[in-house]
Amino acid sequence: MAAARRKVLLVDHAKFGRQALYELAPLADFDLVISDELLPQEEQDALQSLGMRYKLAAEGSRRG
């Protein structure tokens, strides 16, 4: 990550609000967080309050 020009985290909504045995990096280390449309509003509000840039990916928005 130290060599990256831009750090983007792609994460499923189900990963929020859970604890894991490992952590890649703190959220603050990422320039952008992308999650799916099922991300609860309270999690979106938490990201915004942390000053995190995030986007929600719509189902069916895959590139072909």
DSSP file (Angstrom, degrees, kcal/mol; ACC not computed):
  #  RESIDUE AA STRUCTURE BP1 BP2  ACC     N-H-->O    O-->H-N    N-H-->O    O-->H-N    TCO  KAPPA ALPHA  PHI   PSI    X-CA   Y-CA   Z-CA
    1    1 A M    >         0   0    0      0, 0.0     3,-1.0     0, 0.0     0, 0.0   0.000 360.0 360.0 360.0 -28.1    0.0    0.0    0.0
    2    2 A A  T 3   +     0   0    0      1,-0.3     0, 0.0     3,-0.0     0, 0.0   0.807 360.0  47.2 -63.0 -27.7    2.9    2.3    0.6
    3    3 A A  T 3  S+     0   0    0      3,-0.0    -1,-0.3     2,-0.0     2,-0.2   0.560  89.7 107.9 -89.9  -8.8    3.7    2.3   -3.1
    4    4 A A    <   -     0   0    0     -3,-1.0     3,-0.2     1,-0.1     0, 0.0  -0.442  56.8-155.4 -75.2 140.7    0.1    2.9   -4.3
    5    5 A R  S    S+     0   0    0      1,-0.3     2,-0.4    -2,-0.2    -1,-0.1   0.837  88.1  18.9 -77.1 -35.6   -0.9    6.2   -5.7
    6    6 A R  S    S-     0   0    0      2,-0.0     2,-0.6    -3,-0.0    -1,-0.3  -0.999  71.2-152.4-139.5 133.1   -4.5    5.6   -4.7
    7    7 A K        +     0   0    0     -2,-0.4    24,-2.7    -3,-0.2    25,-1.5  -0.927  17.0 180.0-113.1 117.4   -5.8    3.2   -2.1
    8    8 A V  E     -a   32   0A   0     -2,-0.6     2,-0.6    23,-0.2    25,-0.2  -0.958  14.8-153.7-120.6 130.9   -9.4    1.9   -2.7
    9    9 A L  E     -a   33   0A   0     23,-2.7    25,-3.4    -2,-0.4     2,-0.6  -0.919   4.5-164.7-105.3 120.9  -11.2   -0.6   -0.4
   10   10 A L  E     +a   34   0A   0     -2,-0.6     2,-0.4    23,-0.2    25,-0.2  -0.926  24.2 166.3-103.4 114.5  -13.9   -2.7   -2.0
   11   11 A V        -     0   0    0     23,-2.9    25,-0.4    -2,-0.6     2,-0.1  -0.994  36.2-122.4-141.1 134.5  -15.9   -4.3    0.8
   12   12 A D    >   -     0   0    0     -2,-0.4     3,-1.9    23,-0.2     4,-0.3  -0.400  31.4-117.3 -68.5 146.9  -19.3   -6.1    1.0
   13   13 A H  G >  S+     0   0    0      1,-0.3     3,-1.4     2,-0.2    -1,-0.1   0.794 110.5  67.6 -58.0 -29.1  -21.8   -4.5    3.4
   14   14 A A  G 3  S+     0   0    0      1,-0.3    -1,-0.3    25,-0.1    -2,-0.0   0.652  88.8  65.7 -68.9 -14.5  -21.8   -7.6    5.6
   15   15 A K  G X  S+     0   0    0     -3,-1.9     3,-0.9     2,-0.1    -1,-0.3   0.666  82.1  94.4 -81.9 -15.9  -18.2   -6.9    6.7
   16   16 A F  T <  S+     0   0    0     -3,-1.4     3,-0.1    -4,-0.3    27,-0.0  -0.493  86.7  20.5 -76.7 145.8  -19.2   -3.7    8.5
   17   17 A G  T 3  S+     0   0    0      1,-0.3     2,-0.3    -2,-0.2    -1,-0.2   0.630 102.9 108.1  75.2  14.2  -19.9   -3.8   12.2
   18   18 A R    <   -     0   0    0     -3,-0.9     2,-0.3     0, 0.0    -1,-0.3  -0.854  62.4-131.8-120.8 156.7  -18.0   -7.1   12.6
   19   19 A Q        -     0   0    0     -2,-0.3     2,-0.3    -3,-0.1    -3,-0.0  -0.816  23.2-169.8-104.0 149.8  -14.7   -8.0   14.2
   20   20 A A        -     0   0    0     -2,-0.3     3,-0.0     2,-0.1     0, 0.0  -0.846  35.0-115.2-131.7 169.2  -12.1  -10.2   12.5
   21   21 A L  S    S+     0   0    0     -2,-0.3     2,-0.3     1,-0.0    -1,-0.0   0.598  98.6  30.6 -80.2 -11.0   -8.8  -11.8   13.5
   22   22 A Y        -     0   0    0      0, 0.0     2,-0.4     0, 0.0    -2,-0.1  -0.938  62.7-153.6-143.9 163.2   -6.8   -9.6   11.2
   23   23 A E        -     0   0    0     -2,-0.3     0, 0.0     1,-0.1     0, 0.0  -0.985   7.6-159.5-141.4 128.7   -6.9   -6.1    9.7
   24   24 A L  S    S-     0   0    0     -2,-0.4    -1,-0.1     1,-0.3     0, 0.0   0.949  75.6 -38.0 -69.5 -49.9   -5.3   -5.1    6.4
   25   25 A A  S    S-     0   0    0      5,-0.0    -1,-0.3     0, 0.0     5,-0.0  -0.963  70.5 -81.5-167.8 158.4   -5.2   -1.4    7.4
   26   26 A P    >   -     0   0    0      0, 0.0     3,-2.1     0, 0.0     4,-0.3  -0.387  43.6-115.2 -65.3 150.2   -7.2    1.2    9.2
   27   27 A L  G >  S+     0   0    0      1,-0.3     3,-2.2     2,-0.2   -18,-0.1   0.851 113.8  67.1 -54.2 -36.1  -10.0    2.7    7.2
   28   28 A A  G 3  S+     0   0    0      1,-0.3    -1,-0.3    24,-0.1     0, 0.0   0.685  89.1  66.4 -61.7 -17.8   -8.3    6.1    7.4
   29   29 A D  G <  S+     0   0    0     -3,-2.1     2,-0.3     2,-0.0    -1,-0.3   0.615  88.8  83.4 -78.3 -11.8   -5.5    4.7    5.2
   30   30 A F    <   -     0   0    0     -3,-2.2    23,-0.2    -4,-0.3   -22,-0.2  -0.702  64.2-154.1 -97.5 145.3   -7.8    4.4    2.2
   31   31 A D  S    S+     0   0    0    -24,-2.7    22,-0.3    -2,-0.3     2,-0.3   0.746  83.8  14.0 -82.6 -26.5   -8.7    7.2   -0.2
   32   32 A L  E     -a    8   0A   0    -25,-1.5   -23,-2.7    20,-0.1     2,-0.5  -0.991  61.2-153.9-152.6 139.4  -12.0    5.6   -1.1
   33   33 A V  E     -ab   9  54A   0     20,-1.9    22,-2.3    -2,-0.3     2,-0.5  -0.975  13.0-166.7-114.9 128.1  -14.3    2.9    0.2
   34   34 A I  E     +ab  10  55A   0    -25,-3.4   -23,-2.9    -2,-0.5     2,-0.3  -0.968  17.3 159.1-116.4 127.5  -16.7    1.1   -2.2
   35   35 A S  E     - b   0  56A   0     20,-2.2    22,-3.4    -2,-0.5   -23,-0.2  -0.803  39.5 -89.5-134.8 177.8  -19.5   -1.0   -0.9
   36   36 A D  E >   - b   0  57A   0    -25,-0.4     3,-1.7    -2,-0.3    22,-0.2  -0.374  43.0 -98.6 -88.6 171.3  -22.8   -2.3   -2.1
   37   37 A E  T 3  S+     0   0    0     20,-1.0    21,-0.1     1,-0.3    -1,-0.1   0.602 114.6  71.7 -65.7 -12.4  -26.2   -0.7   -1.9
   38   38 A L  T 3   +     0   0    0      2,-0.1    -1,-0.3     3,-0.0     3,-0.1   0.402  63.5 126.4 -86.1   3.8  -27.1   -2.7    1.2
   39   39 A L  S <  S-     0   0    0     -3,-1.7     5,-0.1     1,-0.1   -25,-0.1  -0.485  70.2-113.1 -61.8 119.7  -24.7   -0.8    3.4
   40   40 A P    >>  -     0   0    0      0, 0.0     4,-2.0     0, 0.0     3,-0.8  -0.178  16.7-119.6 -58.3 147.7  -26.9    0.3    6.3
   41   41 A Q  H 3> S+     0   0    0      1,-0.3     4,-2.8     2,-0.2     5,-0.2   0.854 113.1  58.8 -57.2 -37.3  -27.4    4.1    6.6
   42   42 A E  H 3> S+     0   0    0      1,-0.2     4,-1.8     2,-0.2    -1,-0.3   0.850 106.5  48.2 -64.1 -32.4  -25.8    4.1   10.1
   43   43 A E  H <> S+     0   0    0     -3,-0.8     4,-2.3     2,-0.2    -1,-0.2   0.878 110.9  50.5 -72.7 -37.9  -22.6    2.8    8.6
   44   44 A Q  H  X S+     0   0    0     -4,-2.0     4,-2.3     2,-0.2    -2,-0.2   0.918 110.9  49.4 -62.3 -42.9  -22.8    5.3    5.8
   45   45 A D  H  X S+     0   0    0     -4,-2.8     4,-2.6     1,-0.2    -2,-0.2   0.884 109.4  52.1 -63.0 -38.9  -23.2    8.0    8.4
   46   46 A A  H  X S+     0   0    0     -4,-1.8     4,-1.4     2,-0.2    -2,-0.2   0.917 109.6  48.6 -64.6 -43.6  -20.2    6.7   10.4
   47   47 A L  H  <>S+     0   0    0     -4,-2.3     5,-2.6     1,-0.2     4,-0.3   0.924 112.9  48.6 -60.9 -43.8  -18.0    6.8    7.3
   48   48 A Q  H ><5S+     0   0    0     -4,-2.3     3,-1.5     1,-0.2    -2,-0.2   0.903 108.1  53.1 -64.4 -40.9  -19.1   10.3    6.6
   49   49 A S  H 3<5S+     0   0    0     -4,-2.6    -1,-0.2     1,-0.3    -2,-0.2   0.781 106.8  53.7 -66.5 -25.1  -18.5   11.4   10.1
   50   50 A L  T 3<5S-     0   0    0     -4,-1.4    -1,-0.3    -3,-0.3    -2,-0.2   0.498 118.4-114.4 -82.8  -4.6  -14.9   10.0    9.8
   51   51 A G  T < 5 +     0   0    0     -3,-1.5     2,-0.3    -4,-0.3    -3,-0.2   0.696  63.5 155.0  79.0  18.5  -14.4   12.1    6.7
   52   52 A M      < -     0   0    0     -5,-2.6     2,-0.4    -6,-0.2    -1,-0.3  -0.609  42.7-132.4 -83.0 137.1  -14.2    9.0    4.5
   53   53 A R        +     0   0    0    -22,-0.3   -20,-1.9    -2,-0.3     2,-0.3  -0.753  38.0 169.2 -81.9 132.1  -15.0    9.2    0.8
   54   54 A Y  E     -b   33   0A   0     -2,-0.4     2,-0.3   -22,-0.2   -20,-0.2  -0.984  21.3-163.9-144.2 156.5  -17.3    6.3   -0.1
   55   55 A K  E     -b   34   0A   0    -22,-2.3   -20,-2.2    -2,-0.3     2,-0.5  -0.976  17.3-134.3-136.0 149.9  -19.4    5.2   -3.0
   56   56 A L  E     -b   35   0A   0     -2,-0.3     2,-0.5   -22,-0.2   -20,-0.2  -0.922  18.4-142.1-106.5 127.7  -22.2    2.6   -3.2
   57   57 A A  E     -b   36   0A   0    -22,-3.4   -20,-1.0    -2,-0.5     2,-0.2  -0.763  15.6-135.1 -90.6 128.5  -22.0    0.2   -6.2
   58   58 A A    >   -     0   0    0     -2,-0.5     3,-1.7   -22,-0.2     2,-0.1  -0.576  26.9-102.7 -81.8 144.3  -25.4   -0.7   -7.7
   59   59 A E  T 3  S+     0   0    0      1,-0.3    -1,-0.1    -2,-0.2   -23,-0.0  -0.420 110.3  28.1 -62.4 137.9  -26.1   -4.3   -8.6
   60   60 A G  T 3  S+     0   0    0     -2,-0.1    -1,-0.3    -3,-0.0    -2,-0.0   0.523  85.7 114.1  87.1   5.5  -25.8   -4.8  -12.3
   61   61 A S    <   +     0   0    0     -3,-1.7    -2,-0.1     2,-0.1     2,-0.1   0.161  41.8 132.3 -95.2  19.9  -23.2   -2.0  -12.6
   62   62 A R        -     0   0    0      1,-0.1     2,-0.3    -5,-0.0    -3,-0.0  -0.389  59.9-119.1 -70.0 145.6  -20.5   -4.4  -13.6
   63   63 A R              0   0    0      1,-0.1    -1,-0.1    -2,-0.1    -2,-0.1  -0.661 360.0 360.0 -81.6 142.2  -18.3   -3.7  -16.6
   64   64 A G              0   0    0     -2,-0.3    -1,-0.1     0, 0.0    -2,-0.0   0.427 360.0 360.0-111.9 360.0  -18.5   -6.2  -19.3
